[in-house]
Amino acid sequence: MQPRAKSTSNEIYGLFLSMALLQPLTRRTFSTTSSKLFSPTYSRKMKEAIVSAGPKVEIVDSPIPNPEPDQVVTKVVVSGSNPKDWKRPQWSGTSSNQGDDIAGVVHSVGSNVVEFKRGDRVAAFHQMMAPGGSYAEYAVSWDHTTFHIPKKTSFEEAATIPLAAMTAAFGLYQRLGLPPPWRPTTSPIPVIIYGAATAVGSFAIQLARQSNIHPLICVAGRGIPHVEGMIDQSKGDIVLDYREGNEKLVQNLKAAIRNAGGKVEYAFDAVSEHGSYENICKVLDHQTGKITLVLPGKDYKEIPETVERSTTTVGAAQIGTDSDPWQKKTGMQTGNEEFAMAFFRYFARGLQKGFFKGHPYEVVPGGLAGIQEALQNLKDGKASAVKYVFRLEDTEGVSRHNMN
């Protein structure tokens, strides 16, 4: 058992945290060949999409999964997608169900689950690289990464949220250490958000605004109109166009920073390639600056050693210890499960109250049969300020959504 996270005096966070502590804090792992997860007692089969390098997608018949004690099995109504869905098979050479964004209706729950029941409308973040992904009629998630969605929120909108929004939350609060929404800052904190039109960047804008973090110095391209609709220019927020070239962009970043007080110490790089962090480091304070990046497996040697850098890996939401190097400096477990549980419930509250929303989306025709084309479009860079989502009932051989 891991030690429980310390409570906070803040009433709102305390409420979320107390909910998190209802659940056992064991390391979240399960075997890819688990007989419990895919029980032979189930005679029914489901359609599932397997993604290989290319990207290539094959639709197969698979057993319907069973939940482990702390898991939820959801009948998927809509699945979201992410760029990692084509990148990981390309890097690893493996084939699997790569979907991680679940939106649907609870089918079954494990013996330890108290928050959800059959028939609940939910969204969830599937554990990456584990069985039971969202590119299937039924998908698996841990209870702490599952959250209720209001009736007014469509399954399509909900499917845009789990992975990208949690990545944004981890980057801002667990990596950069910025004030959370329930303890908003009362003084200006300039932050660079590079890739602001991406789903991760857009959710970072939403969360930063809830934390009263301004001015936001955003970088985008074709998605600039989308970003302009999200920022608060009255508080100094601005969006800059990277398409003008690196030299011009750096000039514009320097000008924006002068207007923001002459110094910027925080940067969220939601791109982490194509010169993004090099441009950021030309303007980020080299003594007190912090940058978090989203692509693992790179050495980022161009970043000055005096700049504190971290990698935001959303998979940390699934385990009790943090794989990021900064944990080694403290020797402490970081409470990532509790953090994820609190923020997923914060997203649900925001959807209900209206201060949080999903990302713009495009429904790809054909259900699971549309995944290959969508992933190819992501690979080719055709998506801008949009998430591709798939309605499972549009898949040949899959019945329309019902409660079964």
C-alpha positions in Angstrom: 0.0 0.0 0.0 1.2 3.5 -0.8 1.0 6.2 1.8 -2.0 8.5 1.6 -1.5 11.9 0.2 -1.5 14.8 2.7 -4.8 16.6 2.9 -5.1 20.3 2.0 -6.8 23.0 3.9 -8.6 24.2 0.8 -12.2 23.0 1.0 -12.8 22.2 -2.7 -9.6 20.3 -3.2 -10.2 18.5 0.1 -13.5 17.3 -1.2 -12.0 15.9 -4.3 -9.1 14.4 -2.4 -11.3 12.7 0.2 -13.1 11.0 -2.7 -9.8 9.8 -4.0 -8.8 8.3 -0.7 -11.8 6.1 -0.7 -10.0 3.9 -3.2 -7.1 1.6 -2.5 -3.8 3.2 -3.7 -2.1 0.1 -5.2 0.1 0.2 -8.3 -2.0 0.1 -11.4 -0.8 -2.9 -13.4 -2.4 -5.9 -15.0 -1.2 -8.6 -17.4 -1.9 -8.3 -21.1 -2.8 -12.0 -21.0 -5.0 -11.8 -17.9 -7.6 -14.5 -17.9 -9.7 -12.3 -15.6 -9.8 -9.4 -17.9 -10.9 -11.4 -20.9 -12.8 -14.2 -19.4 -13.6 -17.3 -21.5 -17.0 -17.4 -19.7 -18.1 -14.6 -22.0 -19.5 -16.2 -25.2 -20.3 -12.8 -26.7 -17.8 -11.1 -28.9 -17.2 -7.4 -29.7 -15.6 -5.6 -32.6 -12.2 -4.1 -31.9 -9.7 -2.2 -34.0 -6.1 -3.1 -33.9 -3.6 -0.4 -35.0 -0.2 -1.3 -36.6 2.6 0.8 -38.1 1.6 2.7 -41.2 -0.9 3.3 -39.8 -2.8 0.2 -40.7 -6.0 -0.8 -38.9 -7.6 -4.3 -38.8 -11.1 -4.9 -37.2 -11.3 -8.2 -35.3 -13.7 -10.0 -33.1 -12.5 -10.1 -29.4 -14.0 -11.2 -26.1 -15.8 -8.6 -24.0 -13.6 -7.7 -21.1 -14.4 -8.3 -17.4 -13.4 -5.6 -14.9 -10.8 -6.2 -12.2 -11.7 -5.0 -8.7 -10.9 -1.3 -9.2 -12.0 -1.1 -12.9 -15.0 0.0 -14.9 -16.0 -1.6 -18.2 -17.8 0.9 -20.4 -19.9 0.2 -23.5 -18.3 2.7 -25.8 -20.6 5.1 -27.6 -17.9 7.4 -28.9 -14.1 6.9 -28.9 -11.6 9.8 -29.3 -8.2 9.6 -30.9 -4.8 11.1 -30.3 -1.5 11.5 -32.3 0.1 8.9 -30.1 -2.3 6.3 -31.6 -0.3 6.2 -34.8 3.1 7.2 -33.3 3.4 4.4 -30.8 3.0 1.5 -33.3 5.4 3.3 -35.5 8.0 3.6 -32.7 7.5 0.1 -31.1 6.6 -2.0 -34.1 3.7 -3.6 -32.1 0.0 -3.9 -33.0 -2.7 -3.2 -30.4 -5.9 -1.3 -29.7 -4.4 2.2 -29.2 -7.6 4.1 -28.2 -7.5 5.8 -24.8 -10.5 8.2 -24.9 -13.7 6.5 -23.7 -17.2 8.0 -23.7 -20.2 5.8 -23.2 -22.4 3.9 -20.6 -21.1 1.8 -17.8 -21.5 -1.9 -18.6 -20.0 -3.5 -15.4 -17.9 -2.5 -12.5 -15.3 -4.3 -10.3 -16.0 -5.4 -6.7 -14.2 -2.4 -5.1 -15.9 0.3 -7.2 -18.5 2.4 -5.3 -18.8 5.5 -7.4 -20.3 4.0 -10.6 -23.0 1.6 -11.6 -24.4 0.0 -14.7 -26.1 2.5 -16.9 -24.1 5.6 -15.8 -23.0 8.1 -18.5 -19.3 8.4 -18.2 -16.0 9.3 -19.9 -12.7 7.7 -19.0 -9.0 7.6 -19.7 -7.9 4.1 -20.6 -4.5 2.9 -19.4 -2.1 3.3 -22.3 -0.5 0.1 -23.6 -2.9 -2.1 -21.6 -5.7 -4.3 -22.9 -9.2 -2.9 -23.2 -8.7 0.3 -25.3 -11.4 2.5 -26.6 -11.2 1.4 -30.2 -13.8 -1.3 -29.4 -17.4 -1.8 -28.4 -16.3 -2.2 -24.7 -13.4 -0.6 -23.0 -11.7 -0.7 -19.6 -10.6 2.1 -17.3 -9.5 2.4 -13.6 -12.2 3.9 -11.5 -10.1 6.9 -10.6 -9.7 7.8 -14.3 -13.5 7.5 -14.9 -15.9 10.4 -14.4 -19.6 11.1 -14.8 -20.7 13.4 -17.7 -23.8 15.6 -17.4 -26.8 14.9 -19.6 -26.2 18.1 -21.5 -22.7 16.9 -22.6 -22.7 14.8 -25.7 -20.7 11.6 -25.9 -18.8 13.2 -28.8 -17.7 16.2 -26.7 -16.8 14.0 -23.8 -14.6 11.8 -25.9 -12.3 14.7 -26.6 -11.5 15.2 -23.0 -9.7 12.4 -21.0 -6.2 12.1 -22.3 -5.6 15.6 -23.6 -7.2 17.5 -20.7 -5.4 15.4 -18.1 -2.1 16.0 -20.0 -2.8 19.7 -19.7 -3.5 19.5 -16.0 -0.4 17.4 -15.3 1.8 19.9 -17.2 0.5 23.0 -15.6 0.2 21.8 -12.0 2.3 18.7 -11.4 5.2 19.7 -13.7 5.3 23.5 -13.7 3.8 23.9 -10.2 1.4 26.6 -11.1 -1.6 27.5 -8.8 -4.6 25.2 -9.2 -8.0 26.5 -10.1 -9.3 26.3 -6.5 -6.4 28.5 -5.4 -6.1 31.0 -8.2 -3.2 33.4 -8.3 -3.9 37.1 -7.5 -0.8 38.4 -9.3 0.3 38.1 -13.0 2.1 35.0 -14.0 3.2 35.0 -17.7 3.1 31.6 -19.3 4.0 30.5 -22.9 1.7 27.9 -24.3 3.3 26.6 -27.5 0.9 24.6 -29.7 -2.1 26.4 -28.2 -4.6 25.1 -30.9 -3.8 21.5 -30.1 -6.2 19.7 -27.8 -3.6 19.7 -25.0 -2.8 23.4 -25.6 -6.4 24.4 -25.7 -7.2 22.6 -22.4 -4.1 24.2 -20.9 -5.6 27.6 -21.8 -9.0 26.7 -20.2 -7.3 25.5 -17.0 -4.9 28.4 -16.8 -7.8 30.9 -17.1 -9.6 29.1 -14.2 -6.4 29.6 -12.2 -6.4 33.3 -13.2 -3.0 32.8 -14.9 -2.3 35.7 -17.2 -0.9 36.9 -19.6 -1.0 33.7 -21.7 1.5 34.0 -24.6 0.2 31.5 -27.0 1.8 30.1 -30.2 -0.4 28.6 -33.0 -0.8 28.4 -36.8 -4.0 27.6 -38.7 -5.8 27.3 -35.4 -5.3 30.9 -34.4 -9.0 31.8 -34.7 -9.8 29.0 -32.3 -7.2 30.3 -29.8 -8.4 33.9 -30.1 -11.8 32.7 -29.1 -10.4 31.2 -25.9 -7.9 33.7 -24.5 -8.7 36.9 -22.6 -7.0 39.8 -24.4 -8.2 42.2 -21.7 -5.7 40.5 -19.3 -2.8 40.6 -21.8 -3.3 37.3 -23.5 -2.0 37.1 -27.0 -1.5 34.5 -29.8 1.5 34.5 -32.1 1.8 32.9 -35.5 4.7 30.4 -35.9 4.2 30.3 -39.7 6.0 33.6 -40.0 9.2 31.8 -39.3 11.4 31.1 -36.3 13.3 34.4 -36.3 10.1 36.5 -36.6 8.4 34.4 -33.9 11.2 34.9 -31.5 11.0 38.6 -32.1 7.3 38.6 -31.4 7.8 36.5 -28.3 10.3 39.0 -26.9 8.0 41.8 -27.6 5.1 40.0 -25.9 7.3 39.3 -22.9 8.4 43.0 -22.6 4.7 43.9 -22.5 4.2 41.2 -19.8 6.8 42.7 -17.5 10.0 41.7 -19.1 10.4 38.1 -17.8 8.7 34.7 -18.4 9.5 31.8 -16.2 7.0 29.1 -17.3 6.5 27.4 -20.7 4.2 24.5 -21.7 5.4 23.0 -25.0 2.5 21.0 -26.4 4.5 20.4 -29.6 8.0 19.5 -28.5 9.4 19.3 -32.0 10.0 21.3 -35.2 12.0 24.0 -33.3 9.4 24.7 -30.6 11.5 24.3 -27.5 14.5 26.0 -29.2 12.3 29.0 -29.8 11.0 29.0 -26.3 14.5 28.8 -24.7 15.6 31.9 -26.6 13.1 33.9 -24.5 12.6 31.9 -21.3 14.5 33.1 -18.3 17.7 30.9 -18.1 18.0 31.2 -14.3 14.5 30.6 -13.0 12.8 29.2 -16.1 10.8 26.0 -16.2 9.6 24.2 -19.3 7.6 21.0 -19.7 7.4 19.0 -22.8 5.1 16.3 -24.1 7.2 13.9 -26.2 9.1 11.2 -24.3 12.3 9.6 -25.3 14.2 12.8 -26.4 17.2 14.3 -24.7 16.3 17.9 -25.4 20.0 18.8 -25.3 19.3 22.2 -26.8 17.6 23.3 -23.6 20.1 25.1 -21.3 21.1 23.1 -18.2 20.0 26.0 -16.0 16.4 25.7 -17.2 14.4 23.2 -15.2 12.8 20.8 -17.7 10.4 18.0 -17.3 8.4 15.7 -19.5 4.6 15.6 -19.0 3.6 11.9 -19.4 -0.1 11.5 -18.8 0.4 7.8 -18.2 1.6 8.9 -14.7 -2.2 9.2 -13.9 -2.4 5.4 -13.9 0.4 4.6 -11.4 1.3 5.6 -7.8 4.8 6.7 -8.5 6.1 9.2 -11.0 8.6 8.2 -13.7 9.6 11.8 -14.3 13.3 12.5 -13.3 12.3 15.3 -10.8 10.9 12.6 -8.5 14.5 11.4 -8.0 15.3 14.8 -6.5 12.8 14.4 -3.7 12.6 10.7 -3.2 8.8 11.1 -2.7 5.8 9.5 -4.3 3.7 12.2 -5.9 0.1 11.3 -5.5 -0.6 11.1 -9.2 -3.7 8.8 -8.8 -5.2 11.3 -6.4 -4.3 14.2 -8.6 -6.0 12.5 -11.6 -9.1 11.5 -9.6 -9.5 15.1 -8.4 -9.1 16.7 -11.8 -11.3 14.3 -13.7 -14.1 15.2 -11.2 -13.2 18.9 -11.6 -13.7 18.4 -15.4 -17.2 16.9 -14.7 -18.1 19.8 -12.5 -16.9 22.2 -15.1 -19.0 20.6 -17.8 -22.1 20.8 -15.5 -21.4 24.4 -14.4 -20.3 25.6 -17.8 -16.8 26.8 -17.1 -15.2 23.8 -18.9 -15.8 22.3 -22.3 -14.5 19.7 -24.7 -12.4 20.4 -27.8 -13.9 21.0 -31.2 -14.3 17.6 -32.9 -15.0 15.9 -36.2 -17.1 12.7 -36.4 -15.3 10.4 -38.8 -17.7 8.2 -40.9 -17.6 4.5 -40.6 -16.9 4.1 -36.9 -14.0 1.8 -36.3 -13.5 1.5 -40.1 -12.7 5.3 -40.1 -9.8 5.1 -37.7 -7.1 4.4 -40.3 -8.0 7.4 -42.4 -8.2 9.6 -39.3 -4.8 8.5 -38.0 -3.3 9.0 -41.4 -4.6 12.6 -41.3 -3.1 13.1 -37.9 0.2 11.8 -39.2 0.0 14.1 -42.3 -0.7 17.1 -40.1 -4.1 17.8 -41.6 -5.9 18.2 -38.2 -5.9 21.7 -36.8 -7.9 22.7 -33.7 -10.0 19.5 -34.0 -10.2 16.0 -32.5 -11.3 13.1 -34.6 -13.9 11.0 -32.9 -15.7 7.7 -33.9 -19.3 6.6 -33.2 -19.1 2.9 -32.5 -22.6 2.3 -33.9 -21.4 3.5 -37.3 -19.2 0.4 -37.5 -20.5 -2.4 -39.7 -21.8 -5.2 -37.5 -22.3 -3.1 -34.4 -25.8 -2.4 -33.1 -27.0 1.1 -32.2 -26.3 2.4 -28.8 -28.4 0.9 -26.0 -27.9 0.0 -22.3 -26.7 -3.5 -22.9 
